[in-house]
Amino acid sequence: MTGRRRTLTIGFISGLTGGVFVVFLMLLFRYFMGVPTLAELILDCATPLLPIPVFFGMLDAVGGYNHLKEIGVVSTLLTIITFAGAAGMGYALTVERAWSRNISSVSSSSHYRAGIRFLLLVLAITWGLSIGFLWPALGANYSGRSPAKALVLNPLSLLLIFVAGGMVLVAVHRMLVGQHKEEESRGLLQNRRKILSAVLCSTGIVAVVVMLRRFFGFAAYSYDGTETIGSHLPPITPNEDFYDVTKNSVDPQPDESLWRVEVVGSVTTPKMYRLEEIKAMPSTSQETTLECISNRVGGGLISNAFWKGVSLQQVIQAAGPKADVVEVVFHGADAYSDDISVELAMRPTTILAYEMNGDPLPMRHGFPLRMIVPGVVGEKSIKWLTRIELRDRTAKQFYEKQGWGPKFEINTSSRFDAPDFHKPLDLGTPINLRGIAFGGARGVRSVEVSTDDGATWNPAEITYRSSALAWVQWKYQWQPDEAGVYRLAVRAIDGTGVLQSGVDKPAGPEPATGYHRVTATVKRSS
């Protein structure tokens, strides 16, 4: 092996070991302190920059959002390690050049100083560029610390991790080349150092794998995309079955002792609350249905639950909102943000919820506190709430930057849940058609079913109706006269008397519209 090639190889191995150590520390800080990894920060900053057609194209190419997140995390971690390897090569070349210029020196420290200066420059530039690009997401802390604390903790943690990785790089490089140039000729010593370096690198890789397994033990992949649909749909969705959509690979796990929620911005008296202080306020309970903006016609990204909490109105009023407030922005522990109008924020039905169906909020549904904003898509009801910000000007938030909206109001919708239309239905036996309908904050007045592809419509029976903010369940008894293939459709009329839109439009950038249509095959019983 030539001298230059050997120098580059040693530098790359040193950098690789330092990079592995950087990844290990990132996972360690994430697991124990809630500090986002570089992978999460980069995805959170890059995702809003992707136009919707590009975003959807990427989802189609990789097979869904979960796969895209997995690829993003793994590729970012590998890039970090590879970049560290390249930095190691640069460091090794710098040391080698310094040595060749001053070969008569009796001390190796002067040769290594040049390499350390190079490494410090690389670390400073990398850290500075990272902070500049990642700043919009640096208020996140997955353990529930306030955005203000996170904005201090995250950059400092990143700096510490980078410096520690650099120190490992330098230490491994010294082990491989020896403290004095003449030691390179001692083959046994050199081999021992190579073995020690290999052991150190292998140990680091094993540690990273262990931390990744533990890290992804909490991953959202197992429940992200959960839908609520089917013939045995209860009026109130159990917590474990409630639909779930998350941008995160691993959702926040807030520590109640660390968690706070701030009320800041255009207010006379900024506030900060612990969970027990929120619970001590006059509470309110309501049944409310949430629906994702991505829900397709007839889809299952919609669920219904009882929520208990406090009205956002009383929390805002306690902070003394100024007259210039035009919107309220909510921030979650995961760097997600969304906004609503002042008018919507001050409705008594817009609440900060801490219980779901009589239990404390499950972690995946926003523990310890989340928004419930009836009448608009579920993305506005953000989870893991850490900051409420009153603003005197409007600005686009996370998904709005991608191009979603501008309409976020729930469209009136309805769907079939039963029977199973994949199986033939028996002629001569009454067929019970069942499903749900939802009108956002407007409620549902009535539901109609067509068994001839919309040529005629018949009223369905409402079997469950409670809150105007919740879905209704309906049924229609159908007894066809003859066997055949039928095209069925359903539509709803909202509480204001407006008929559901029959225009077929898929979800994105606004909620979907159209009638849910299914094909039923009716056969004579054998």
KANORUR-V532971 format. One record per residue. N is the residue number from 1. PSI is psi in degrees with one decimal (none if undefined). D_CENTER is the distance of its C-alpha to the mean C-alpha in Angstrom with 1 decimal. Layout:
BEGIN
n;psi;d_center
N;PSI;D_CENTER
N;PSI;D_CENTER
END
This chain:
BEGIN
n;psi;d_center
1;129.1;48.2
2;160.8;49.0
3;-42.8;48.4
4;-41.8;45.7
5;-40.9;43.9
6;-40.6;44.1
7;-46.1;42.8
8;-39.4;39.7
9;-46.3;39.1
10;-41.6;39.4
11;-41.3;37.1
12;-42.4;34.4
13;-41.4;34.6
14;-46.6;34.5
15;-39.3;31.4
16;-43.9;29.7
17;-42.9;30.4
18;-39.1;29.1
19;-40.8;25.9
20;-41.0;25.4
21;-37.6;26.0
22;-46.9;23.4
23;-42.7;20.7
24;-46.1;22.1
25;-38.9;22.0
26;-46.2;18.4
27;-36.5;17.4
28;-46.8;20.0
29;-36.6;18.8
30;-43.8;15.2
31;-42.5;16.6
32;-23.3;19.2
33;-3.6;18.2
34;14.0;14.4
35;123.2;14.9
36;142.8;12.1
37;161.7;13.5
38;-36.2;14.7
39;-45.7;12.6
40;-42.1;9.2
41;-43.4;11.1
42;-44.1;12.6
43;-39.9;9.6
44;-30.9;8.2
45;-30.6;11.9
46;-35.9;12.8
47;-46.7;10.5
48;-16.0;12.0
49;-11.0;15.3
50;117.5;15.3
51;151.4;17.5
52;-45.3;16.6
53;-39.5;19.4
54;-44.2;18.4
55;-49.7;14.8
56;-36.9;16.2
57;-39.9;18.9
58;-39.5;16.7
59;-43.6;14.9
60;-38.2;18.5
61;-35.9;19.8
62;-5.2;17.7
63;29.0;17.4
64;168.5;13.9
65;-39.2;10.3
66;-44.1;10.2
67;-37.9;13.3
68;-42.6;12.1
69;-41.8;9.3
70;-46.4;12.2
71;-40.9;14.7
72;-43.8;12.8
73;-50.7;12.6
74;-45.2;16.1
75;-36.0;17.7
76;-43.3;16.6
77;-40.3;18.1
78;-36.2;21.2
79;-40.3;21.6
80;-46.8;21.7
81;-42.0;24.3
82;-41.5;26.3
83;-40.0;26.3
84;-37.7;27.7
85;-41.7;30.3
86;-41.1;31.3
87;-37.2;31.6
88;-39.2;33.7
89;-41.5;36.0
90;-40.7;36.5
91;-46.7;37.2
92;-42.3;39.8
93;-39.7;41.5
94;-43.0;41.8
95;-43.8;43.4
96;-42.3;45.7
97;-41.8;46.9
98;-38.7;47.6
99;-44.8;49.5
100;-28.1;51.6
101;-23.3;52.5
102;56.6;53.7
103;-19.8;54.8
104;-6.1;57.6
105;139.5;55.3
106;-10.8;55.8
107;136.8;52.4
108;-15.9;49.1
109;-36.5;47.2
110;-32.9;48.3
111;-38.0;46.9
112;-23.4;43.5
113;-41.2;43.2
114;-42.4;42.8
115;-40.6;40.0
116;-38.2;38.3
117;-42.1;38.7
118;-46.1;37.1
119;-40.4;34.2
120;-37.8;33.7
121;-44.9;33.7
122;-45.0;31.0
123;-43.0;28.9
124;-45.0;29.5
125;-45.2;28.7
126;-44.6;25.5
127;-44.3;24.3
128;-45.5;25.4
129;-38.7;23.7
130;-47.1;20.4
131;-40.8;20.5
132;-46.3;21.6
133;-37.4;18.8
134;-0.8;16.0
135;-42.0;17.3
136;-23.7;14.9
137;0.3;12.1
138;-3.6;14.7
139;2.9;14.5
140;142.0;11.6
141;116.3;12.8
142;-5.3;11.2
143;-3.1;14.6
144;8.3;14.7
145;154.4;17.3
146;153.4;17.9
147;-36.1;16.7
148;-44.2;20.4
149;-37.7;20.7
150;-35.0;17.5
151;-19.4;19.1
152;-46.8;22.1
153;-44.6;20.7
154;-50.8;18.2
155;-39.4;20.8
156;-40.1;23.5
157;-43.3;21.7
158;-41.8;21.0
159;-45.2;24.7
160;-41.7;25.9
161;-43.7;24.0
162;-46.0;25.5
163;-43.2;28.9
164;-41.2;28.9
165;-39.4;28.0
166;-38.7;30.9
167;-39.9;33.2
168;-42.3;32.6
169;-49.7;33.3
170;-44.8;36.5
171;-44.1;37.6
172;-40.1;37.1
173;-43.2;38.9
174;-38.7;41.8
175;-37.3;42.1
176;-34.5;42.4
177;-14.8;44.9
178;156.4;46.8
179;-24.5;47.7
180;144.8;50.8
181;-36.8;51.3
182;-18.3;54.3
183;-17.2;52.3
184;-21.8;50.8
185;-12.5;54.1
186;94.5;53.9
187;-41.8;52.3
188;-46.2;51.9
189;-42.3;50.1
190;-42.9;47.9
191;-40.1;47.0
192;-41.0;46.2
193;-37.8;43.8
194;-42.5;42.2
195;-44.6;41.9
196;-41.3;40.4
197;-42.5;37.9
198;-40.5;36.9
199;-43.0;36.6
200;-45.8;34.4
201;-43.8;32.1
202;-41.4;32.0
203;-40.8;31.3
204;-41.9;28.3
205;-43.7;27.0
206;-42.0;27.5
207;-40.1;25.8
208;-44.7;22.7
209;-43.5;22.7
210;-45.7;23.1
211;-37.4;20.2
212;-40.6;17.9
213;-42.3;19.1
214;-42.2;18.6
215;-49.8;15.1
216;-2.5;14.1
217;-23.3;16.0
218;7.1;13.1
219;150.6;10.7
220;-3.1;8.6
221;-30.8;10.6
222;-23.6;13.5
223;-11.6;12.1
224;129.0;9.3
225;6.4;11.5
226;130.1;14.0
227;152.1;16.7
228;108.8;19.6
229;154.6;22.8
230;171.6;26.3
231;-19.8;29.8
232;37.6;29.3
233;117.8;26.7
234;157.5;27.5
235;-39.9;27.5
236;123.1;25.0
237;124.7;22.0
238;148.4;21.9
239;-40.0;18.8
240;-17.7;18.1
241;-7.1;18.4
242;135.5;16.5
243;151.0;14.1
244;129.6;10.5
245;128.5;7.7
246;146.8;4.0
247;-10.4;2.3
248;147.2;2.8
249;-42.1;6.5
250;118.6;7.7
251;159.5;6.6
252;151.3;9.0
253;70.6;12.6
254;139.5;14.5
255;117.9;18.2
256;-32.2;20.1
257;-23.6;22.9
258;-26.8;20.8
259;140.2;18.6
260;156.1;20.0
261;130.3;19.2
262;147.3;21.0
263;108.6;22.7
264;-176.7;23.7
265;-134.4;24.8
266;68.3;27.8
267;157.4;29.1
268;-28.5;32.4
269;90.0;31.2
270;144.1;27.7
271;155.7;26.6
272;131.0;24.6
273;142.9;24.2
274;167.0;23.8
275;-39.9;22.7
276;-29.0;26.4
277;-36.3;27.3
278;-43.7;25.0
279;-22.1;26.4
280;-12.9;29.9
281;159.3;29.6
282;128.1;31.0
283;165.8;28.6
284;147.2;27.9
285;142.4;26.9
286;151.2;26.1
287;124.2;25.1
288;137.9;22.4
289;137.4;20.7
290;144.1;17.1
291;136.2;16.4
292;145.6;13.6
293;-23.2;14.7
294;1.5;14.4
295;127.4;16.8
296;165.9;19.8
297;123.6;23.4
298;6.8;24.1
299;173.0;20.5
300;13.8;19.0
301;58.6;15.7
302;135.8;17.7
303;164.8;18.9
304;136.7;21.2
305;163.3;21.5
306;132.0;23.6
307;139.8;21.9
308;137.5;23.8
309;-150.9;23.3
310;152.4;24.9
311;139.0;25.3
312;-32.9;23.4
313;-47.9;26.9
314;-32.0;28.6
315;-41.3;26.0
316;-44.4;26.4
317;-33.6;30.1
318;-25.5;30.5
319;-6.8;29.1
320;70.4;31.7
321;140.5;29.9
322;163.0;32.0
323;-17.3;33.5
324;3.7;31.6
325;129.8;28.1
326;-20.3;26.7
327;160.3;23.1
328;126.7;20.7
329;135.3;17.3
330;138.1;14.7
331;136.7;12.5
332;167.9;10.0
333;-15.4;10.2
334;19.4;6.9
335;9.2;8.6
336;142.9;7.4
337;151.5;10.8
338;165.4;12.9
339;157.9;16.6
340;165.9;19.4
341;160.7;23.2
342;-40.8;25.5
343;-43.2;27.3
344;-37.5;24.3
345;-31.9;23.3
346;0.9;26.9
347;140.3;27.2
348;-17.8;27.9
349;-6.2;25.4
350;113.6;22.4
351;159.9;21.6
352;109.6;19.7
353;137.0;19.3
354;-3.5;19.7
355;148.6;21.1
356;115.3;20.2
357;40.2;23.3
358;-3.1;25.3
359;157.0;23.0
360;147.3;20.8
361;128.5;17.2
362;152.7;15.7
363;-43.5;13.1
364;-16.9;10.5
365;17.1;11.6
366;13.1;11.5
367;137.1;14.4
368;-9.3;16.5
369;137.2;16.1
370;164.1;14.3
371;146.4;15.6
372;111.2;17.5
373;91.9;18.7
374;148.3;21.1
375;-15.9;22.1
376;169.4;19.0
377;157.9;16.0
378;-24.8;13.3
379;-24.2;10.8
380;-20.4;13.5
381;67.9;13.4
382;154.1;10.6
383;163.9;9.9
384;47.1;11.0
385;130.2;13.2
386;-18.6;15.1
387;136.2;16.8
388;118.0;18.7
389;120.2;20.3
390;126.8;23.3
391;151.0;24.1
392;7.3;27.4
393;157.5;25.9
394;151.7;23.1
395;144.1;20.4
396;142.1;17.6
397;-164.2;14.0
398;-67.2;10.7
399;-22.4;11.2
400;-33.5;14.9
401;-26.2;15.4
402;-20.5;14.6
403;5.1;17.4
404;147.7;16.1
405;-163.2;18.7
406;-5.9;21.0
407;123.1;21.6
408;5.5;19.0
409;141.8;21.6
410;131.0;21.5
411;148.3;24.2
412;132.9;26.7
413;163.7;26.0
414;159.9;27.7
415;163.1;27.6
416;136.1;29.7
417;-24.3;28.6
418;154.8;32.0
419;-167.7;34.1
420;107.2;32.8
421;-1.1;33.9
422;-15.0;33.6
423;148.3;36.9
424;145.8;40.2
425;146.4;41.3
426;131.1;44.9
427;143.8;47.4
428;-8.3;49.6
429;131.3;47.0
430;134.6;45.0
431;119.0;41.4
432;108.0;38.9
433;133.3;36.1
434;156.0;33.2
435;-165.0;29.9
436;164.0;27.8
437;150.0;27.8
438;134.9;25.7
439;24.6;26.7
440;-133.7;24.0
441;1.3;25.9
442;-14.9;29.1
443;-179.1;29.7
444;125.4;31.5
445;-45.2;35.2
446;165.3;36.0
447;141.9;35.0
448;145.7;37.1
449;139.6;37.4
450;135.3;39.1
451;9.1;40.6
452;38.7;42.1
453;37.1;39.2
454;2.8;39.4
455;-40.5;43.2
456;156.3;43.7
457;142.3;41.5
458;142.3;42.1
459;137.2;40.7
460;162.3;38.5
461;130.3;38.7
462;117.6;36.0
463;-17.6;35.7
464;123.8;33.0
465;129.7;32.5
466;-99.5;31.5
467;145.5;29.5
468;-12.8;29.5
469;1.0;25.7
470;163.5;25.3
471;164.3;25.9
472;157.2;29.4
473;144.3;30.6
474;163.6;33.6
475;155.4;36.2
476;124.9;38.9
477;118.9;41.8
478;131.7;42.8
479;92.0;46.0
480;151.8;46.6
481;-25.1;50.3
482;161.9;50.0
483;157.3;48.0
484;-174.2;45.9
485;124.9;42.5
486;145.5;41.0
487;115.3;38.2
488;151.7;36.6
489;156.8;34.5
490;147.5;33.2
491;160.8;32.7
492;156.8;32.4
493;125.6;33.9
494;176.8;32.0
495;-16.4;33.5
496;-0.1;35.0
497;8.6;36.8
498;131.4;34.7
499;141.5;34.4
500;141.1;31.1
501;134.2;30.8
502;4.4;32.1
503;122.4;30.9
504;113.9;28.7
505;124.7;25.7
506;166.0;22.4
507;140.3;19.0
508;121.9;17.9
509;0.8;18.2
510;168.7;19.4
511;149.1;19.5
512;155.9;21.7
513;164.1;25.4
514;163.5;28.3
515;141.4;30.1
516;121.5;28.9
517;139.7;31.8
518;159.1;32.6
519;126.1;35.6
520;129.4;37.9
521;118.7;40.6
522;125.0;43.5
523;154.2;46.2
524;136.4;49.4
525;141.4;49.2
526;none;51.2
END
